[in-house]
Amino acid sequence: MSFTQKYTAVFKSLLPAPFTIAVILTITTFFIAFFITRPETESISHYTIQLIEYWEEGLWNNGLLVFAIQMMLMLVLGHTLALTNPVNQLINKVVKTCNTTAKSAALVTLLTVIVSLFNWGLGLIFGAIFARKVAEHAQKNNIKINYPIIGAAGYSGLMVWHGGLSGSSLAKVAEPNHIKEMMKGIINEAQLSQLPNSIPYTETIGSNMNIFVILAVIIILPLAMFFVGKKSSSSLINLTANFETDSTPHPEKIEGAEKLDHSSLFSILFGGILLLYIVYKMMVEYHFNLLLFFNPNNINLLLFALALLLHQNFFCFLNAIDNAIIGAAGILIQFPLYFGIMGIMKSSGLVSDISDFFVQISTATTYPIFTFISAGLVNIFVPSGGGQWAVQGPIIIQAANDLGISLPKSIMALAYGDQLTNMLQPFWALPLLGITGLKAKEILPYTLFLMLIGGCIYLSALLLF
């Protein structure tokens, strides 16, 4: 049995479905909080009920439920945008130049990384469709390629997304009052007043450290995949069926009010008005400072407008939404459980205990590294940047505040760790595997290689800046 087969077997034997993991983490957090934080004066029965009440408060926290919807929309609208004809046409044009494994792997990696820095949902589906199109082109023209390498290249965007515009933690801390609302009840009023009202993208995505990282991943990752493709063996491939990006049913007869659903003019007009309003907001409210403009609501508004414009009618747009929304099911049902975990940790004082531990073992140099490593480990069990931010965010904020360390850098360390181990955790690869027809064990050797390269880039950035 090969290493990747053993690795896949271990993952299957140790890790159940993500929802099951979320339930196990909830129960585990409950017992840890019970044994560590229960005051001696509290009875077992009373404190048990109290912890369940803390969990319920977190489960239905209004602000966090808004966060869940924002993240769902970001995924669904990005996926919907990837299914538009212009995106498909762009892929078809580039695919014509993909005549070797090395060149194909480099091009798929380059464009997938760039697109994923804009939106992770768009990047995930774009990369998957791109990889599939490369395979179809190779089969049609009898070109020998190593298809698993191309598939891994199409998944590379999930290793850079959290440092881009749709990064969950970065988008949320850019919102006014999010940090202070998250930390209420964890730290006292004096400490709360010292926290920033928000951390704009200029201090996270636009920081010198992250610009270095973005340039590094755009340059190094495609070159690394080109090298791997050059050294790999290739063969003719045989795909069982063609993947159609346009799966929209076309009714034979359109009557009455249905004409509005299929009207290009109506859709383009509405999408155009939204886009003009977005430009107005950029000009008047943000003075064309794009890094200040981007927050979850503005990103989703932009994705919504672009999807309407590029699908050209509501019927195609809604059909694409139907195809995309299944990918958001995990967010819908798992995020409240993560919020419940945060509710227990926050109200029981467990966040403070964990933060104190990190403060005791960390220095200004080692804390971002510890955050990076712990974020990577947490991501294996909480395979969602948004869910991870809900659970780990308060710990990072308090520890960074106590140590007097840059909060933006600490948050970026979490983002880097979270995205890195997506190459190890195949949860988000499921849509790509479905589109490409590949198996997890086929792409894992190459995603692990990407993880090694990415780890070197992120650790270098955290140590240099």
N, C-alpha and C positions, 0 to 999 in steps of 0.2 A: 504493500500500500504506500503511495507517495505521500509526501509531507502535506500537500494540499488536501488530499483525501482524508488523512488523519485529522487535519485542522477542521475540515468541514464536519466530520463525524463528532469531534469534541464539541463544536458549537451546537450541533443538533442535540447532543446528549445533555449538555449543561444549561442551555438557554431555551426556555419555552417561548411562546408568543410574547411580544412586547406588552400586551395588556396583562398577561399573567405575571410578567416581571414587575409591572407597576403595582399589582395587588400585593405581591410578595414584599416589595419595597415598602409599601404602606404598612403592612403588618410588622415588618422588621423595625421601621422607624418608630412605630407605636411602642414596641417593647423596649427599645433602646431609651426612648424618652421616659417611659414608665420607671425603669430601674435606675436611670441616672439623675432624673430631675424631680422625682417625687419627694416632696418635703416630708419630714418625719411626722409632722403633725397631721398630714392628710391620710385618711383611711384609703385602703386599696380600692374599695368600691367607688368612693367619691372621686378619686383621682382618675380612675378608669373612665367614668362618665365625662369628666372634665376634658380628658384627652380626646375622646370621641367628639365632644363639642368643638374643640379646637380644630379637629379634622374637618368637621362640617362647615365651620366658618371659612376655612381655606377652600374647601370644595366649591362653594358657591360665592366666592369673593367676586364682586361685580367688576372690579378693575382687571382682575386676572382673566375672567371670562371674556371681557372685551379683547384682551391680549390673544386668547385662543382663536377668536373669530378673525382677528387681524392676520394671524399666522396661517389660518386655513385659506383665507382669501388670497394671501400672497402665493401660496402653493397652487391653488386652483387657477387663478388668473394667469400665473406664469406658465403653467401647463397649457392652458387654453391658447395663450399667445404662441406657444411652440407649435400648435396644430394649424396655424394660419398658412395660407398659400404662399405669401411672400417669404416666410421662413423656410418653407419646403423648397421653394425655388432657389433660395440662397444655397441650401444644402446640395441640391441637384447640380448647381454650377460648380461648387467646390469639389464634389465627388468625382467629376470628370478628370481631375488632375491626380486622383488617388490611384496610382498604378503599381505601388510597392507597399509592403507592410510598413517600412520605416517612414515613408512620406505620409502615408495614411495616418499612422499613429501620431505623428507630430502635428499634422493639421487638425485632427479630431481633438487632440489635447489642447492645442492653442485656442481654437474657437470655443470649445466647451468651457475652458477656464475663463475666458473673457466674458462669455454670456452669463456664466454662473456668478461672476462678480457683480452683475446687474441684478439677477434674480435667481435664486436656487431652484425653484420649480421649473422655470424656463430652461435653465442650464441642464437639469436632470433629463428632461424629455428631449431637449435639443440634442444632447450627447447621445442618447439612446437611438433616436431616429437617424442621426448622422452615421453612427456605427453600423446600423442596419443597412442604410443606403450604400455604404462602402462595400459591404458584403454582397449586396445585390448587383452592384456594378462589377465587382470582381467575378462573380458567377457568370454574368452575362457576357463578359469579355474574356473568359478563361484565364483570369489573372490569379496567380498563386499568392495567397496572403495567410497570415497568422491571425485568424478571426478573434480569438480570445484577447490578444493584445489590443486590438481595435476596440473591443468591448470595454476593456479596462480604461482605455483612453476616454471613452464616452462617459465614464463614471468619475473621471478626475475632478470635475467641477464640485463634487461634494466634499473635496478636501480643501477648497478655497472659499466657499460660499460665505462662511461666517465672518470673514474679513471684508466682505463686500456690502453693497447697499441693502441687501435683504437680511443681513445678519440679525438674528432675533434679539440678542442682548444689546447690540449696538443701536438698533432701531428704538428699543424701549427706553434706554437711558437718554436718548436724544429728546424724548417727550418731556415736557415740563411736569415737574412734581413726581415723576415715576419713582425716582430713587428714594425720595423722602417718604412717599406713601408705602413703599416696600419695607422701609426700615422702621416705620412706626410700631411701637410696642416692643422693639428689639433693643434700641438704644435710647438714652434719655434725651430730653428736649435740648440740652446744651450741645450734645454731640450731633443731634439732628440738624440744628441750625448751622453747623459747620459743613454739612454735606452740600454739594452743588445742587442747584435747582434742576439742572439737566447737564448732560455731557454731549455737546454737538458732534456731528460727524467730523468736524475739523480736528477734533482731539483724538478720535479713534481711527476711522477709515483714512482720514487725511493727515494723520500723524506721520512724522518722518519714518518711524519704525514700520508702519503698515505700508507706506509707499515703497520702502525697500523690499518688503515681503511680496507685494503685488508684482513689482518688476522682476523679482527673483522667480516667482512661480510662472510668470508669463514666458520668461526666457529659459529657465532651467528645466521645467517639466517637459515641454515639447522636445527639447534636445535629448533629455534622458530617454524618452519614449522612442525617439528616432534611433538612438543607439541600441536600445533593446530590440527594436524591430529589425535593425540591420543584422544583428547577431542571431536572430531566431530563424527557425526553419519554417517554410511556408508550404502550403498545399492548396489544391483546388478545393473549393467548398461546395456543399450541396444543401441549399436551404429548402426546407420542406414546403414553404408557402411564402408568398409575397406579403409584406406588411404595407397596408394602405394607410397613408396619413389622412386621406380624405374618406372617412367612413360615414359621411353625412348622407342620409337617405334623400333622394330627390323625388318628391311627389309628382305624379304625372299631370295632375290638374290642380291649379291654385285658384281658389274662388273667394269672393267676398273680402272680408277683413283679413284673411290669410295673406293677401297681397302685401299688407304692411309688414308681416313677419319676413317676407322674402324681398322686401324693397331695399335695394342698395342705397338709394338716395336717403331714405329715412335713417338707416344705420350710420352711414357716413356723416350725415348732418348732425346727428346726436353726438357721435364720437368726436366730430370736429369741434363742436361747441365745448365739449368737455376739455379737449386739448387746448383750445384758446383760453379757457378759464385757467388751466394749469399754467400756461405761459404768463397770464396776468398775475397769478399768485407769485410766480417766480420773480416777476419784475417788481411788483408793488410791495409785497410782504417780505421777500427775501433778497431783493436787489441782485438777482441772478447768481446768488451764492448757492450753488447746487448742493453743497455739503450741509448747508443749513436747511435747505428745502426738504431733503429726504427724511421722512419719518414714516412709520407704518401706514398711516392714512393717506399721505401724499403718494407713496409708492403704489398703493393699491388703486388709487384714483388714476394714476398714470397707466398702470397695467390695464385697467378697465377701459380707458379711452382707446388705447392702442389695439386691444383685442377687438373692440367694436369696429374700429376703422379697418383693420386688416382682414377680419372675417367678412365684412361688407354687407352682412344682413343678420338680423336677429336669429333667424332659424339656424344658420350655421354656427353662430356664436353659442346658442343654447345647447346645441348638440355637442359641441366641444366641451361645454361646461359639464354635461352629463358624463362624458368620457373621463374628465379630469377629476371630478369630485370624489370618486372612489378612493383616490390617493390621500384625501384629507380625513378619511374615517378614523385613522389612528389618532390624529390630533384631537378630533371631536370627543372621543371617548377616553383617551389617556390623559389629556392635559388636566381635567378636573382632579384626577387622582394625584398628579404631581402637585397641584395646588393644595390638596388636602395634606400631603406630606409636608409642604412648606408651612401650612397652618399649624401642624403639630410642633414642628421644629421651632417656629417663631414664637408661639405663645407659651410653650413649655420652658423656653430658655435654652434649648438644645443648640440653637444657632450660636449663642454666646459661648457655650462650652466648646464647640468645635472651633470657633474663631480664636478663642483663647489658646487652644492647643497649637494652631498654626502660628500664632504670634510668638509662642514660647520656642518653637523650633526653627523659626525663620529669621532671616536678615533681609535687608533691602535687595540684596543680590539673589538670594535663594527663593524668596517668596514667589516671584513670578514663575520660577521654574517649578516649584511645588504646585502652584495653581494650574500650570500647563499640564503636568503629569496627572494630577487628580482629575482634571476635566476630561482628559483622555480616558481614564478608567471609568468615570461616571457615565460617559457617553456609551460605553459598551452595554450598560444596563438601562440607561435612559436615552435611547437613540433619537433625541429631538433637542435641537438647540434651545427652543422655547421652553420646553419642560425642564431642561437642565438649568436654564437661567432662573426659573422659578424656585428650584430646589437649592442650587449652589450660589446664586447671586447674593443673597443676604450674608452668607458666610464670607464671601470675597470682599464685599463692601465693608463689613465691620472689621475684618482683619487688616485690610489695607488702611482703613482709617486709624486703627490703633497703632499700626507700625509707621504711619506717616508716609506711606508709599503711594506713588501715582495711581489714582483710581482708574484712569483711562488705560494705562498699561496693564493693570491687573485684569481688567475686563477683556482686553485683547488677548491676554494669556489664556483666559478661559475659552475665548473664541477659537484660538489656534488649537488648543487641546481637544475641544469638542469636534472640530472638523477633521482633525488628523485621523482619529480612529474610526471614521466612517469607512476608511479603506480596510479596516479590520472587521467591522460589524456590517454584515451584508443586508441589514434591514432595508435601507433606502435603495439598495440595488435591485429590489424586486421589480419595479416598473421597467428598468433597463433590461433585466433578464427576460421579462415577458415579451418585450419588443424585439430583442435581438435573437431570442431563442437559445441563448447560451446558458450554461449552468454556473452556479456560484464557484464551484471548485475549478472551473476553467479560467476564470478571470482573477481569482485570488492571488496566484503567484505574482501577477503584475500589479495588482492594487497594493500588495504588501511592499513591492519595490517602490511604488509611488509614495507610500507611507514613510519609508526610510528616507527618501529624498526630502519629502516635506518636513519630517522631523528635524533634519539637519538645518533646513531653512528657518524654521520657527525658533528653534533653540538659539541659533546664531543671532537672530534679530533680538530676542529677549536678553541676551547677554551683551550685545553691542550697544543697545540704546537704553 
